[in-house]
Amino acid sequence: MMPQKGKDYIGVGVGAVIVEHDRILLLKRLKEPEAGCWSIQGGAVEFGETIENAIRREVKEELSVDCEILRLLGVVNHILPEAAVHWVAPVFLVKIIAGIPKNMEPNKHSDLRWFDLTNLPVDTTLTTQCALSFLNDYWSE
């Protein structure tokens, strides 16, 4: 069996925080780890791919939109010992520049929704919790 990123060795991923009009766009995960939780967009970096190109590709694959990277917010250490998962993921603040977001991966996500930043769901992934913390730090600079 082939070794798995994030399980057999540390995986490198990327995350996108998409905020418009005091709302954040989140996807509800169907798959483990953290199935049933709301998450920012993102995924694995492919061999030979820059993290910037990876985030643009992941946003396009998951939402069918083009995005512009505004800034790096921080790096998440996504370590879930109970799930034997370990990822390291830079998280970017991005802006949609073309298209209307839609769930392009219904086998991975059951829902796509905008949430008011003052009324977020309680069931969010570790990566999302860290991303929100980065966002709060960025806004308080």
Salt bridges, closest charged atoms under 4 A:
GLU34 OE1 - HIS78 NE2 2.82
GLU46 OE1 - LYS5 NZ 3.81
GLU49 OE2 - ARG57 NE 2.70
GLU58 OE2 - ARG57 NH1 3.05
GLU61 OE2 - ARG57 NH1 3.25
ASP66 OD1 - LYS60 NZ 3.10
GLU105 OE2 - LYS108 NZ 3.88
ASP111 OD2 - ARG113 NH2 2.50
GLU141 OE1 - ARG71 NH1 3.72
